[in-house]
């Protein structure tokens, strides 16, 4: 059996913990040292890891952590009952809403956490 967990680098662990719990409904599983917390949503674990801006994620690369808004083709989708309600919580807790779309399939909101990590909120 394979289980997927997600790691998210953030610059402020306490702010990230509040955001993911209060805005997105994650549950706290445990603290893992002073710079990591494990959250759970349904059957997936999310590891929030506090990492300083400007530090290297890979020793062999010149890329450094930057918490401005960024995009990656791999991202999280949070499936919910009410996109508008969830977007309101996201905005209240420092996240951003960058548009969306809807159709016969449901609706989607393009969002980011306070650390620039993009994700989608989807109602099917």
The first five atom37 places (N, CA, C, CB, O) and aatype in JSON, in Angstrom:
{
  "aatype": [20, 20, 20, 20, 20, 20, 20, 20, 20, 20, 20, 20, 20, 20, 20, 20, 20, 20, 20, 20, 20, 20, 20, 20, 20, 20, 20, 20, 20, 20, 20, 20, 20, 20, 20, 20, 20, 20, 20, 20, 20, 20, 20, 20, 20, 20, 20, 20, 20, 20, 20, 20, 20, 20, 20, 20, 20, 20, 20, 20, 20, 20, 20, 20, 20, 20, 20, 20, 20, 20, 20, 20, 20, 20, 20, 20, 20, 20, 20, 20, 20, 20, 20, 20, 20, 20, 20, 20, 20, 20, 20, 20, 20, 20, 20, 20, 20, 20, 20, 20, 20, 20, 20, 20, 20, 20, 20, 20, 20, 20, 20, 20, 20, 20, 20, 20, 20, 20, 20, 20, 20, 20, 20, 20],
  "atom_mask": [
    [1, 1, 1, 1, 1],
    [1, 1, 1, 1, 1],
    [1, 1, 1, 1, 1],
    [1, 1, 1, 1, 1],
    [1, 1, 1, 1, 1],
    [1, 1, 1, 1, 1],
    [1, 1, 1, 1, 1],
    [1, 1, 1, 1, 1],
    [1, 1, 1, 1, 1],
    [1, 1, 1, 1, 1],
    [1, 1, 1, 1, 1],
    [1, 1, 1, 1, 1],
    [1, 1, 1, 1, 1],
    [1, 1, 1, 1, 1],
    [1, 1, 1, 1, 1],
    [1, 1, 1, 1, 1],
    [1, 1, 1, 1, 1],
    [1, 1, 1, 1, 1],
    [1, 1, 1, 1, 1],
    [1, 1, 1, 1, 1],
    [1, 1, 1, 1, 1],
    [1, 1, 1, 1, 1],
    [1, 1, 1, 1, 1],
    [1, 1, 1, 1, 1],
    [1, 1, 1, 1, 1],
    [1, 1, 1, 1, 1],
    [1, 1, 1, 1, 1],
    [1, 1, 1, 1, 1],
    [1, 1, 1, 1, 1],
    [1, 1, 1, 1, 1],
    [1, 1, 1, 1, 1],
    [1, 1, 1, 1, 1],
    [1, 1, 1, 1, 1],
    [1, 1, 1, 1, 1],
    [1, 1, 1, 1, 1],
    [1, 1, 1, 1, 1],
    [1, 1, 1, 1, 1],
    [1, 1, 1, 1, 1],
    [1, 1, 1, 1, 1],
    [1, 1, 1, 1, 1],
    [1, 1, 1, 1, 1],
    [1, 1, 1, 1, 1],
    [1, 1, 1, 1, 1],
    [1, 1, 1, 1, 1],
    [1, 1, 1, 1, 1],
    [1, 1, 1, 1, 1],
    [1, 1, 1, 1, 1],
    [1, 1, 1, 1, 1],
    [1, 1, 1, 1, 1],
    [1, 1, 1, 1, 1],
    [1, 1, 1, 1, 1],
    [1, 1, 1, 1, 1],
    [1, 1, 1, 1, 1],
    [1, 1, 1, 1, 1],
    [1, 1, 1, 1, 1],
    [1, 1, 1, 1, 1],
    [1, 1, 1, 1, 1],
    [1, 1, 1, 1, 1],
    [1, 1, 1, 1, 1],
    [1, 1, 1, 1, 1],
    [1, 1, 1, 1, 1],
    [1, 1, 1, 1, 1],
    [1, 1, 1, 1, 1],
    [1, 1, 1, 1, 1],
    [1, 1, 1, 1, 1],
    [1, 1, 1, 1, 1],
    [1, 1, 1, 1, 1],
    [1, 1, 1, 1, 1],
    [1, 1, 1, 1, 1],
    [1, 1, 1, 1, 1],
    [1, 1, 1, 1, 1],
    [1, 1, 1, 1, 1],
    [1, 1, 1, 1, 1],
    [1, 1, 1, 1, 1],
    [1, 1, 1, 1, 1],
    [1, 1, 1, 1, 1],
    [1, 1, 1, 1, 1],
    [1, 1, 1, 1, 1],
    [1, 1, 1, 1, 1],
    [1, 1, 1, 1, 1],
    [1, 1, 1, 1, 1],
    [1, 1, 1, 1, 1],
    [1, 1, 1, 1, 1],
    [1, 1, 1, 1, 1],
    [1, 1, 1, 1, 1],
    [1, 1, 1, 1, 1],
    [1, 1, 1, 1, 1],
    [1, 1, 1, 1, 1],
    [1, 1, 1, 1, 1],
    [1, 1, 1, 1, 1],
    [1, 1, 1, 1, 1],
    [1, 1, 1, 1, 1],
    [1, 1, 1, 1, 1],
    [1, 1, 1, 1, 1],
    [1, 1, 1, 1, 1],
    [1, 1, 1, 1, 1],
    [1, 1, 1, 1, 1],
    [1, 1, 1, 1, 1],
    [1, 1, 1, 1, 1],
    [1, 1, 1, 1, 1],
    [1, 1, 1, 1, 1],
    [1, 1, 1, 1, 1],
    [1, 1, 1, 1, 1],
    [1, 1, 1, 1, 1],
    [1, 1, 1, 1, 1],
    [1, 1, 1, 1, 1],
    [1, 1, 1, 1, 1],
    [1, 1, 1, 1, 1],
    [1, 1, 1, 1, 1],
    [1, 1, 1, 1, 1],
    [1, 1, 1, 1, 1],
    [1, 1, 1, 1, 1],
    [1, 1, 1, 1, 1],
    [1, 1, 1, 1, 1],
    [1, 1, 1, 1, 1],
    [1, 1, 1, 1, 1],
    [1, 1, 1, 1, 1],
    [1, 1, 1, 1, 1],
    [1, 1, 1, 1, 1],
    [1, 1, 1, 1, 1],
    [1, 1, 1, 1, 1],
    [1, 1, 1, 1, 1],
    [1, 1, 1, 1, 1],
    [1, 1, 1, 1, 1]
  ],
  "atom_positions": [
    [[0.84, -1.18, 0.0], [0.0, 0.0, 0.0], [0.88, 1.24, 0.0], [-0.95, 0.0, 1.21], [1.9, 1.3, 0.69]],
    [[0.49, 2.21, -0.76], [1.19, 3.49, -0.81], [0.25, 4.56, -0.28], [1.67, 3.82, -2.26], [-0.93, 4.59, -0.64]],
    [[0.78, 5.43, 0.56], [0.03, 6.57, 1.06], [0.76, 7.83, 0.65], [-0.15, 6.49, 2.61], [1.99, 7.88, 0.69]],
    [[0.02, 8.84, 0.26], [0.63, 10.11, -0.12], [0.52, 11.07, 1.04], [-0.04, 10.71, -1.39], [-0.54, 11.2, 1.66]],
    [[1.61, 11.75, 1.34], [1.59, 12.88, 2.26], [2.13, 14.08, 1.5], [2.41, 12.59, 3.57], [2.85, 13.92, 0.52]],
    [[1.78, 15.25, 1.96], [2.16, 16.49, 1.29], [3.0, 17.31, 2.25], [0.91, 17.3, 0.8], [2.65, 17.45, 3.43]],
    [[4.11, 17.87, 1.78], [4.93, 18.77, 2.58], [4.81, 20.17, 2.0], [6.41, 18.3, 2.61], [4.94, 20.37, 0.79]],
    [[4.57, 21.14, 2.87], [4.43, 22.53, 2.45], [5.39, 23.37, 3.27], [2.95, 23.03, 2.62], [5.29, 23.43, 4.5]],
    [[6.32, 24.04, 2.6], [7.23, 24.95, 3.27], [6.52, 26.27, 3.52], [8.52, 25.17, 2.43], [5.84, 26.8, 2.64]],
    [[6.68, 26.8, 4.72], [6.08, 28.07, 5.11], [7.11, 28.86, 5.91], [4.77, 27.86, 5.95], [8.05, 28.29, 6.46]],
    [[6.94, 30.17, 5.96], [7.89, 30.99, 6.72], [7.43, 31.25, 8.14], [8.1, 32.3, 6.01], [8.21, 31.74, 8.96]],
    [[6.17, 30.94, 8.47], [5.64, 31.16, 9.82], [4.73, 29.98, 10.16], [4.86, 32.53, 9.91], [3.59, 29.91, 9.7]],
    [[5.25, 29.06, 10.96], [4.55, 27.81, 11.24], [3.21, 28.04, 11.95], [5.42, 26.92, 12.08], [2.21, 27.41, 11.58]],
    [[3.17, 28.9, 12.95], [1.91, 29.13, 13.69], [0.84, 29.73, 12.77], [2.17, 30.07, 14.89], [-0.32, 29.31, 12.82]],
    [[1.2, 30.71, 11.95], [0.25, 31.31, 11.02], [-0.26, 30.27, 10.03], [0.89, 32.5, 10.28], [-1.45, 30.25, 9.71]],
    [[0.63, 29.42, 9.54], [0.25, 28.37, 8.58], [-0.69, 27.37, 9.24], [1.5, 27.65, 8.03], [-1.67, 26.93, 8.63]],
    [[-0.39, 27.0, 10.47], [-1.23, 26.04, 11.19], [-2.65, 26.59, 11.33], [-0.63, 25.72, 12.57], [-3.62, 25.88, 11.05]],
    [[-2.78, 27.83, 11.75], [-4.1, 28.45, 11.89], [-4.81, 28.5, 10.54], [-3.98, 29.88, 12.48], [-5.99, 28.18, 10.45]],
    [[-4.1, 28.9, 9.48], [-4.7, 29.0, 8.15], [-5.25, 27.66, 7.69], [-3.67, 29.52, 7.15], [-6.41, 27.58, 7.3]],
    [[-4.44, 26.62, 7.72], [-4.87, 25.32, 7.19], [-5.96, 24.67, 8.05], [-3.67, 24.39, 7.08], [-6.79, 23.93, 7.52]],
    [[-5.96, 24.93, 9.34], [-7.01, 24.38, 10.21], [-8.3, 25.17, 10.06], [-6.56, 24.38, 11.67], [-9.36, 24.59, 9.82]],
    [[-8.23, 26.49, 10.21], [-9.44, 27.3, 10.22], [-10.02, 27.56, 8.83], [-9.16, 28.6, 10.9], [-11.24, 27.59, 8.67]],
    [[-9.18, 27.76, 7.83], [-9.68, 28.05, 6.49], [-10.05, 26.79, 5.73], [-8.65, 28.84, 5.7], [-11.06, 26.76, 5.02]],
    [[-9.25, 25.74, 5.87], [-9.43, 24.57, 5.01], [-9.88, 23.32, 5.74], [-8.16, 24.28, 4.31], [-10.02, 22.26, 5.13]],
    [[-10.12, 23.42, 7.04], [-10.71, 22.3, 7.77], [-9.78, 21.15, 8.1], [-11.83, 21.78, 7.01], [-10.25, 20.06, 8.42]],
    [[-8.48, 21.37, 8.04], [-7.54, 20.32, 8.42], [-7.59, 20.1, 9.93], [-6.11, 20.67, 7.97], [-7.99, 21.0, 10.68]],
    [[-7.19, 18.94, 10.36], [-7.12, 18.59, 11.78], [-5.65, 18.44, 12.17], [-7.93, 17.28, 12.09], [-4.86, 17.88, 11.41]],
    [[-5.3, 18.93, 13.35], [-3.93, 18.77, 13.82], [-3.74, 17.35, 14.33], [-3.59, 19.81, 14.92], [-4.53, 16.87, 15.14]],
    [[-2.69, 16.7, 13.86], [-2.35, 15.36, 14.3], [-1.31, 15.45, 15.42], [-1.83, 14.5, 13.12], [-1.48, 14.85, 16.48]],
    [[-0.24, 16.2, 15.16], [0.82, 16.32, 16.17], [1.84, 17.38, 15.76], [1.53, 14.95, 16.37], [1.96, 17.75, 14.59]],
    [[2.57, 17.87, 16.77], [3.77, 18.66, 16.52], [4.9, 17.68, 16.26], [4.11, 19.63, 17.72], [4.95, 16.62, 16.88]],
    [[5.78, 18.04, 15.37], [6.92, 17.19, 15.07], [8.17, 18.07, 15.19], [6.81, 16.52, 13.64], [8.68, 18.58, 14.2]],
    [[8.63, 18.23, 16.39], [9.74, 19.14, 16.64], [9.23, 20.56, 16.71], [10.82, 18.99, 15.56], [8.02, 20.81, 16.73]],
    [[10.16, 21.5, 16.73], [9.77, 22.91, 16.87], [9.48, 23.57, 15.53], [10.87, 23.67, 17.57], [8.94, 24.68, 15.51]],
    [[9.81, 22.92, 14.42], [9.63, 23.57, 13.12], [8.75, 22.78, 12.15], [10.97, 23.8, 12.48], [8.79, 22.99, 10.94]],
    [[7.93, 21.85, 12.71], [7.04, 21.08, 11.84], [5.78, 20.69, 12.61], [7.76, 19.82, 11.3], [5.82, 20.38, 13.79]],
    [[4.65, 20.72, 11.89], [3.4, 20.24, 12.45], [2.75, 19.34, 11.4], [2.45, 21.43, 12.85], [2.85, 19.59, 10.2]],
    [[2.09, 18.29, 11.86], [1.42, 17.35, 10.96], [-0.08, 17.58, 11.09], [1.8, 15.86, 11.29], [-0.65, 17.53, 12.18]],
    [[-0.71, 17.83, 9.94], [-2.15, 18.0, 9.86], [-2.72, 16.85, 9.05], [-2.53, 19.38, 9.24], [-1.99, 16.14, 8.37]],
    [[-4.03, 16.67, 9.13], [-4.69, 15.64, 8.35], [-5.97, 16.2, 7.77], [-4.98, 14.39, 9.21], [-6.68, 16.96, 8.42]],
    [[-6.26, 15.81, 6.54], [-7.53, 16.12, 5.91], [-7.97, 14.85, 5.19], [-7.42, 17.36, 4.92], [-7.29, 14.37, 4.28]],
    [[-9.12, 14.32, 5.62], [-9.6, 13.03, 5.12], [-8.5, 11.98, 5.24], [-10.08, 13.14, 3.64], [-8.11, 11.66, 6.36]],
    [[-7.99, 11.45, 4.15], [-6.99, 10.38, 4.22], [-5.59, 10.84, 3.85], [-7.4, 9.25, 3.33], [-4.74, 10.01, 3.51]],
    [[-5.32, 12.14, 3.9], [-4.0, 12.66, 3.54], [-3.4, 13.45, 4.7], [-4.09, 13.54, 2.29], [-4.1, 14.18, 5.4]],
    [[-2.11, 13.3, 4.88], [-1.39, 14.08, 5.88], [-0.69, 15.25, 5.18], [-0.37, 13.2, 6.65], [-0.17, 15.11, 4.08]],
    [[-0.69, 16.38, 5.85], [0.0, 17.57, 5.37], [1.04, 17.94, 6.42], [-1.0, 18.75, 5.1], [0.7, 18.18, 7.58]],
    [[2.29, 18.0, 6.0], [3.38, 18.38, 6.88], [3.73, 19.84, 6.6], [4.63, 17.45, 6.69], [4.26, 20.16, 5.54]],
    [[3.43, 20.72, 7.54], [3.83, 22.11, 7.43], [5.22, 22.22, 8.03], [2.81, 23.07, 8.15], [5.44, 21.84, 9.18]],
    [[6.15, 22.75, 7.24], [7.54, 22.84, 7.68], [8.01, 24.29, 7.61], [8.44, 21.93, 6.82], [7.97, 24.91, 6.55]],
    [[8.44, 24.81, 8.75], [8.92, 26.19, 8.77], [10.34, 26.24, 8.21], [8.87, 26.77, 10.21], [11.25, 25.6, 8.74]],
    [[10.5, 27.01, 7.14], [11.79, 27.18, 6.48], [11.99, 28.66, 6.2], [11.87, 26.33, 5.15], [11.07, 29.34, 5.73]],
    [[13.16, 29.17, 6.48], [13.45, 30.59, 6.29], [13.46, 30.96, 4.8], [14.79, 30.94, 6.94], [13.96, 30.2, 3.97]],
    [[12.91, 32.15, 4.47], [13.04, 32.63, 3.09], [14.52, 32.75, 2.72], [12.32, 34.01, 2.92], [15.35, 33.1, 3.56]],
    [[14.82, 32.44, 1.48], [16.19, 32.56, 0.99], [17.05, 31.33, 1.21], [16.84, 33.71, 1.64], [18.18, 31.27, 0.72]],
    [[16.55, 30.33, 1.96], [17.32, 29.11, 2.16], [17.15, 28.2, 0.95], [16.88, 28.39, 3.46], [16.17, 28.29, 0.22]],
    [[18.12, 27.33, 0.76], [18.1, 26.42, -0.39], [17.33, 25.14, -0.05], [19.54, 26.08, -0.82], [17.61, 24.5, 0.96]],
    [[16.36, 24.76, -0.9], [15.69, 23.49, -0.7], [16.56, 22.31, -1.14], [14.37, 23.47, -1.46], [16.39, 21.19, -0.67]],
    [[17.5, 22.56, -2.05], [18.41, 21.54, -2.56], [19.84, 22.08, -2.53], [18.02, 21.11, -4.01], [20.09, 23.18, -3.03]],
    [[20.74, 21.34, -1.97], [22.13, 21.8, -1.87], [22.74, 21.98, -3.24], [22.96, 20.81, -1.05], [23.55, 22.89, -3.45]],
    [[22.37, 21.13, -4.19], [23.0, 21.13, -5.51], [22.36, 22.1, -6.5], [22.96, 19.75, -6.08], [22.64, 22.03, -7.69]],
    [[21.51, 23.01, -6.02], [20.8, 23.9, -6.93], [20.94, 25.34, -6.43], [19.31, 23.5, -7.05], [21.2, 25.57, -5.25]],
    [[20.76, 26.29, -7.33], [20.85, 27.7, -6.94], [19.49, 28.28, -6.55], [21.45, 28.52, -8.07], [19.41, 29.44, -6.16]],
    [[18.43, 27.49, -6.65], [17.09, 27.94, -6.3], [17.01, 28.15, -4.79], [16.02, 26.92, -6.79], [17.55, 27.35, -4.01]],
    [[16.34, 29.23, -4.38], [16.12, 29.47, -2.95], [14.63, 29.62, -2.68], [16.88, 30.74, -2.48], [13.85, 29.92, -3.58]],
    [[14.25, 29.41, -1.43], [12.84, 29.55, -1.04], [12.42, 31.01, -1.15], [12.6, 29.03, 0.4], [13.13, 31.92, -0.71]],
    [[11.26, 31.2, -1.75], [10.7, 32.54, -1.94], [9.21, 32.42, -1.66], [10.98, 33.1, -3.4], [8.52, 31.62, -2.29]],
    [[8.71, 33.21, -0.72], [7.32, 33.1, -0.34], [6.42, 34.14, -1.0], [7.2, 33.21, 1.15], [5.33, 34.42, -0.51]],
    [[6.89, 34.71, -2.08], [6.0, 35.51, -2.93], [5.1, 34.51, -3.66], [6.8, 36.44, -3.94], [5.39, 33.31, -3.67]],
    [[4.04, 35.0, -4.27], [3.14, 34.1, -5.0], [3.91, 33.39, -6.1], [1.93, 34.87, -5.6], [4.63, 34.02, -6.88]],
    [[3.77, 32.08, -6.16], [4.43, 31.27, -7.17], [3.47, 30.2, -7.66], [5.74, 30.64, -6.62], [2.44, 29.94, -7.03]],
    [[3.81, 29.59, -8.77], [2.94, 28.59, -9.37], [3.76, 27.34, -9.62], [2.3, 29.11, -10.68], [4.94, 27.41, -9.97]],
    [[3.12, 26.22, -9.44], [3.74, 24.93, -9.77], [2.67, 24.04, -10.38], [4.38, 24.26, -8.51], [1.51, 24.14, -9.98]],
    [[3.01, 23.2, -11.32], [2.0, 22.33, -11.92], [1.49, 21.26, -10.96], [2.57, 21.67, -13.15], [0.44, 20.66, -11.21]],
    [[2.18, 21.01, -9.87], [1.7, 20.09, -8.85], [1.16, 20.95, -7.7], [2.83, 19.1, -8.35], [1.89, 21.76, -7.13]],
    [[-0.12, 20.77, -7.38], [-0.72, 21.58, -6.32], [-1.83, 20.79, -5.64], [-1.28, 22.91, -6.9], [-2.21, 19.71, -6.1]],
    [[-2.35, 21.32, -4.56], [-3.43, 20.67, -3.82], [-4.78, 21.14, -4.34], [-3.32, 20.96, -2.31], [-4.93, 22.3, -4.74]],
    [[-5.75, 20.25, -4.32], [-7.16, 20.58, -4.57], [-7.92, 20.21, -3.31], [-7.73, 19.83, -5.84], [-7.84, 19.08, -2.84]],
    [[-8.67, 21.16, -2.76], [-9.53, 20.9, -1.6], [-10.96, 20.8, -2.1], [-9.38, 22.01, -0.5], [-11.5, 21.78, -2.63]],
    [[-11.56, 19.64, -1.95], [-12.94, 19.4, -2.39], [-13.86, 19.81, -1.24], [-13.16, 17.89, -2.82], [-13.66, 19.4, -0.09]],
    [[-14.88, 20.61, -1.55], [-15.75, 21.12, -0.48], [-17.2, 21.18, -0.95], [-15.28, 22.52, -0.02], [-17.49, 20.96, -2.13]],
    [[-18.09, 21.48, -0.02], [-19.52, 21.61, -0.32], [-19.87, 23.0, -0.83], [-20.34, 21.29, 0.91], [-20.78, 23.15, -1.64]],
    [[-19.14, 24.04, -0.36], [-19.5, 25.41, -0.7], [-18.23, 26.22, -0.96], [-20.33, 26.04, 0.43], [-17.55, 26.64, -0.03]],
    [[-17.93, 26.45, -2.23], [-16.72, 27.17, -2.63], [-16.72, 28.59, -2.07], [-16.59, 27.2, -4.15], [-15.71, 29.04, -1.53]],
    [[-17.83, 29.3, -2.21], [-17.89, 30.7, -1.76], [-17.61, 30.82, -0.26], [-19.25, 31.32, -2.09], [-16.9, 31.72, 0.17]],
    [[-18.18, 29.93, 0.52], [-17.96, 29.94, 1.98], [-16.5, 29.7, 2.31], [-18.84, 28.88, 2.66], [-15.94, 30.37, 3.18]],
    [[-15.87, 28.75, 1.63], [-14.47, 28.44, 1.89], [-13.57, 29.59, 1.44], [-14.07, 27.15, 1.17], [-12.61, 29.92, 2.14]],
    [[-13.86, 30.2, 0.31], [-13.08, 31.34, -0.16], [-13.15, 32.49, 0.85], [-13.58, 31.82, -1.54], [-12.14, 33.16, 1.08]],
    [[-14.3, 32.72, 1.46], [-14.42, 33.76, 2.49], [-13.49, 33.49, 3.66], [-15.87, 33.84, 2.99], [-12.84, 34.41, 4.16]],
    [[-13.4, 32.24, 4.1], [-12.49, 31.87, 5.19], [-11.04, 32.06, 4.77], [-12.72, 30.41, 5.63], [-10.22, 32.56, 5.55]],
    [[-10.72, 31.68, 3.54], [-9.36, 31.82, 3.02], [-8.93, 33.28, 3.05], [-9.26, 31.25, 1.59], [-7.84, 33.6, 3.5]],
    [[-9.79, 34.16, 2.56], [-9.48, 35.6, 2.54], [-9.34, 36.16, 3.95], [-10.55, 36.36, 1.77], [-8.44, 36.96, 4.22]],
    [[-10.23, 35.76, 4.84], [-10.21, 36.25, 6.22], [-8.91, 35.89, 6.93], [-11.4, 35.67, 7.0], [-8.44, 36.64, 7.79]],
    [[-8.33, 34.75, 6.57], [-7.14, 34.26, 7.24], [-5.85, 34.54, 6.48], [-7.27, 32.79, 7.47], [-4.83, 33.91, 6.74]],
    [[-5.89, 35.49, 5.53], [-4.68, 35.95, 4.87], [-4.34, 35.3, 3.55], [-3.57, 35.75, 5.75], [-3.3, 35.61, 2.96]],
    [[-5.18, 34.4, 3.07], [-4.95, 33.8, 1.76], [-5.46, 34.7, 0.66], [-5.63, 32.42, 1.67], [-5.96, 35.8, 0.93]],
    [[-5.34, 34.25, -0.58], [-5.83, 35.05, -1.7], [-6.71, 34.22, -2.62], [-4.65, 35.64, -2.49], [-6.59, 33.0, -2.69]],
    [[-7.59, 34.91, -3.33], [-8.48, 34.3, -4.32], [-8.16, 34.96, -5.64], [-10.01, 34.48, -3.93], [-8.18, 36.18, -5.75]],
    [[-7.87, 34.15, -6.66], [-7.37, 34.66, -7.93], [-8.29, 34.32, -9.09], [-6.0, 34.13, -8.19], [-7.82, 34.2, -10.22]],
    [[-9.57, 34.17, -8.82], [-10.52, 33.87, -9.9], [-11.04, 32.46, -9.79], [-9.87, 34.09, -11.25], [-10.76, 31.74, -8.83]],
    [[-11.79, 32.07, -10.8], [-12.37, 30.74, -10.79], [-13.15, 30.46, -12.05], [-13.25, 30.56, -9.59], [-13.07, 31.2, -13.04]],
    [[-13.9, 29.38, -12.01], [-14.68, 28.96, -13.16], [-15.81, 28.06, -12.64], [-13.79, 28.22, -14.22], [-15.76, 27.56, -11.52]],
    [[-16.82, 27.87, -13.48], [-17.9, 26.95, -13.11], [-18.53, 26.39, -14.37], [-18.97, 27.66, -12.22], [-18.39, 26.96, -15.46]],
    [[-19.22, 25.31, -14.22], [-19.91, 24.66, -15.33], [-20.78, 23.55, -14.8], [-18.9, 24.11, -16.36], [-21.06, 23.48, -13.61]],
    [[-21.21, 22.67, -15.7], [-22.04, 21.54, -15.31], [-21.34, 20.65, -14.28], [-22.42, 20.73, -16.53], [-21.99, 19.95, -13.5]],
    [[-20.03, 20.66, -14.29], [-19.22, 19.82, -13.42], [-19.13, 20.37, -11.99], [-17.83, 19.66, -14.0], [-18.76, 19.63, -11.08]],
    [[-19.45, 21.64, -11.78], [-19.33, 22.26, -10.46], [-18.63, 23.6, -10.58], [-18.57, 21.35, -9.49], [-18.76, 24.28, -11.59]],
    [[-17.89, 23.98, -9.53], [-17.16, 25.25, -9.58], [-15.79, 25.09, -8.94], [-17.96, 26.35, -8.87], [-15.55, 24.18, -8.15]],
    [[-14.89, 26.01, -9.3], [-13.51, 25.99, -8.82], [-13.08, 27.41, -8.5], [-12.56, 25.34, -9.86], [-13.45, 28.36, -9.2]],
    [[-12.31, 27.56, -7.44], [-11.69, 28.84, -7.1], [-10.18, 28.63, -7.04], [-12.24, 29.39, -5.73], [-9.7, 27.67, -6.42]],
    [[-9.43, 29.51, -7.68], [-7.98, 29.46, -7.67], [-7.5, 30.33, -6.51], [-7.37, 29.95, -9.05], [-7.79, 31.52, -6.45]],
    [[-6.76, 29.72, -5.6], [-6.39, 30.4, -4.36], [-4.91, 30.2, -4.05], [-7.26, 29.89, -3.19], [-4.22, 29.42, -4.71]],
    [[-4.44, 30.92, -3.03], [-3.08, 30.73, -2.52], [-3.11, 30.96, -1.01], [-2.06, 31.7, -3.21], [-3.91, 31.76, -0.51]],
    [[-2.25, 30.27, -0.3], [-2.13, 30.48, 1.14], [-1.32, 31.76, 1.39], [-1.46, 29.25, 1.84], [-0.83, 32.36, 0.43]],
    [[-1.17, 32.19, 2.63], [-0.42, 33.42, 2.9], [1.06, 33.36, 2.52], [-0.54, 33.76, 4.35], [1.75, 34.37, 2.59]],
    [[1.55, 32.19, 2.13], [2.96, 31.99, 1.81], [3.2, 31.8, 0.32], [3.49, 30.81, 2.57], [4.29, 31.41, -0.09]],
    [[2.17, 32.08, -0.5], [2.31, 32.0, -1.95], [2.05, 30.65, -2.56], [3.65, 32.43, -2.31], [2.13, 30.5, -3.78]],
    [[1.75, 29.63, -1.74], [1.51, 28.28, -2.26], [0.1, 28.19, -2.83], [1.71, 27.22, -1.14], [-0.88, 28.36, -2.11]],
    [[0.0, 27.93, -4.12], [-1.29, 27.88, -4.79], [-2.03, 26.57, -4.56], [-1.09, 28.08, -6.27], [-1.42, 25.51, -4.38]],
    [[-3.34, 26.65, -4.56], [-4.2, 25.48, -4.44], [-5.56, 25.84, -5.03], [-4.32, 25.0, -2.95], [-5.85, 27.01, -5.26]],
    [[-6.39, 24.84, -5.27], [-7.73, 25.05, -5.78], [-8.76, 24.58, -4.76], [-7.92, 24.33, -7.12], [-8.52, 23.64, -4.0]],
    [[-9.89, 25.25, -4.76], [-11.05, 24.84, -3.97], [-12.11, 24.43, -4.99], [-11.56, 25.99, -2.99], [-12.47, 25.23, -5.86]],
    [[-12.61, 23.22, -4.89], [-13.49, 22.68, -5.91], [-14.78, 22.15, -5.28], [-12.78, 21.56, -6.69], [-14.76, 21.49, -4.24]],
    [[-15.87, 22.46, -5.92], [-17.17, 21.91, -5.56], [-17.62, 21.06, -6.73], [-18.23, 23.04, -5.22], [-17.78, 21.57, -7.84]],
    [[-17.84, 19.77, -6.49], [-18.25, 18.87, -7.59], [-19.74, 18.64, -7.55], [-17.51, 17.54, -7.51], [-20.27, 17.92, -8.39]]
  ]
}
